[in-house]
Amino acid sequence: MHKIKNIKALAFLISIIALFSSCKNEFKGCEYIAYFGGEIVNPNNPYVLFCKDNEVIDTLKLDKNNRFFIQFDSLAPGLYSFKHEPEYQYVYFDKNDSIMVRVNSKDFDESVVFCGRGEEKNNFLMELYLKNEKDKSNSFEYFDLNLEDFSNEIDTTYAKATKFYFTKKEEIKWSEEFDVFAKASLDLNYFSKKELYPIVHKIRTGKDVIEKLPSNYYDYRKNIDFNNVELSNYSPYVMYLSYMLNNMGTINYHNHFTETDLALKTNINKMTIADTLIKNKKVKNTILNNIAFTYLLEDQNMANNNKFLNCYNKISTDRSQKNEIITICNAIKMLNVGNALPEVQLVNTNGKEISSNTFAKPNTVLFFWTINAMSHFEAVHKKIIALKAKFPQYSFVAININDSQEDWINTLNNYKFEGITELHSSDFENIKNKWAINKIHRTIILGPKGLIKNAFVNIFDSQFEENLK
């Protein structure tokens, strides 16, 4: 178990020990009984979602001490996740494991500590995750290096991570089922860097090394199971396949197309390759949805979107009502130029509910922010103040998303932005689904009749002001 870092953590551990001591007799007669609980310090909302394969199994309400707890009489062994919006992490249960977790929402990943039966392997997975995240941050500059130096750097890091993996595997003696995720977390971080290198190197240095890669550079791909259902919702696996497909999908295009056309052709190519490479429907649909979601974040050219979605619909077999791509597609269709903006309910600084239909007055710019991106929050408000002086015929409305109302108000109290209407979305899923809000740089412009003039524009685009004329 990790060292205890402070008195609060010690107090929490003592309470957990007491809990498991009182429950130990219950474990003896139950082969599949499982407990999951814990404490959320500085909670963003009053709930924790317990999930399997992105499906919510249970919604756990925090008590007055910000703690949650649930008992399962039957919980199948495997990888689960717990979400305290907007963050999430994984937790693995072997048969008869019972696990508690402590998390501080202000420093989510770095604060996660597991205790109870099954703690060792979960703390290992968390520690390896943090090592990988630190490695990603530290190794970004390596992409500037020539191939030999780049390979030496990432090979050295991989060797250290592999030694850590084998040491913990021998010490904890975890199951083969858990090892699928442990090994994937180890290997796929390394493989992802190899996939990224030729693309990022060209972007950062202008040098194309694709033709210079040795013939055995991608040999590790031969050992990857592209149809592993167990890993189909595991982030390192999904991200690796996305990097690989992006690498394979763009390799033949180089500079022969405009940026917009290149994005379309690349992503259609990626889906086609995925269709050929991945035979398992669940894995294929997961990867296709990831490709589609990422593409729809970046490109809002309506003609291109239709071409892309036609290809997506031919390949994907995911017709479920919970398919987020279908939701985004439907939202995009409703946001065409000349349409009325779909209604959502917002809250003003006095706590009064405001309908978005009140934006029907001529000329309105809607922009978005969250306290999770404070540099954007400050930059976008400064940008809007400058635009307000140049375009007085427009009203400017700031909409806070994905934060608690308390945090929203507290943040605004530290600033004074004159002439900007500040509103808060208390139902992020609703505004995301109706307005296809997937990134905070997004801006919506309403024209003289209060109808959509441009629903997909980046406020920091160099040509943004042309949309206001």
Salt bridges, closest charged atoms under 4 A:
GLU39 OE1 - ARG67 NE 3.95
GLU39 OE1 - ARG102 NE 3.72
ASP53 OD2 - LYS282 NZ 3.27
GLU55 OE1 - LYS322 NZ 2.86
ASP94 OD2 - LYS121 NZ 3.26
ASP97 OD2 - LYS121 NZ 2.66
GLU127 OE1 - HIS2 ND1 3.97
GLU133 OE2 - LYS136 NZ 3.13
ASP135 OD2 - LYS193 NZ 2.51
ASP144 OD1 - ARG204 NE 2.54
GLU170 OE2 - LYS173 NZ 3.02
GLU171 OE2 - LYS168 NZ 3.78
ASP179 OD2 - LYS169 NZ 3.56
ASP187 OD2 - LYS183 NZ 2.52
GLU195 OE1 - ARG221 NH2 2.85
ASP208 OD2 - LYS202 NZ 3.72
ASP208 OD2 - HIS254 ND1 3.09
ASP219 OD1 - LYS222 NZ 3.56
ASP275 OD1 - LYS284 NZ 2.72
GLU324 OE2 - LYS432 NZ 2.89
ASP407 OD2 - LYS106 NZ 3.85
GLU422 OE2 - HIS381 NE2 2.71
GLU429 OE2 - LYS432 NZ 3.40
GLU465 OE1 - LYS390 NZ 2.84
GLU466 OE2 - LYS469 NZ 2.98
